[in-house]
């Protein structure tokens, strides 16, 4: 079933695990929302990334962060399926992806090529991360927090509190 879509409406999907959502993600959401009439943040499950938060917790976190941005044309949907099937179901014509570095480009370029083979009617659009946000990665944010480091520069205060609370419940790692 395809999501309801107004004739001529440009729908984009910004997929990710968002574990946790970072200032870099928020930057791509703000900028991606300007490119489409409706941007759907697709929160997916990737068990190989060792998620700190459950899918429902990540969806709630992303919804809260999107609400704080005050952007009206963005919604959050969880999914556990092939990206192109999810995008088709949402009525998307655009996949929005953020790039931080050359290493990201190689992986994303390959994914865009595979996705184009699956559905050539859905374009992938790459947005370069703001220079000040390029080093931020959820994986590194979690690692810093797990070893007792300050993640304030990388995530919103609310997300910082979520991560610190979760780390406190699971325990810090290493010698400190």
Buried (B, 14 or more C-beta within 10 A) or exposed (E): EEBEBEEEEBBBBBBBBBBBBBBBBBBBBBBBBEEBEBBBBBBBBEEEEEBBBEBEBBBBBBBBBBEEEEBEBBBBBBBEEEBBEBBBBBBBBBBBBBBBEEEBBEEBBEBBEEBBEEBEEBBBBBBBBBEEBBEBBBEBBBEBBBEEBEBEEBBBEBBBEBBBEBBEEEEEEEEE
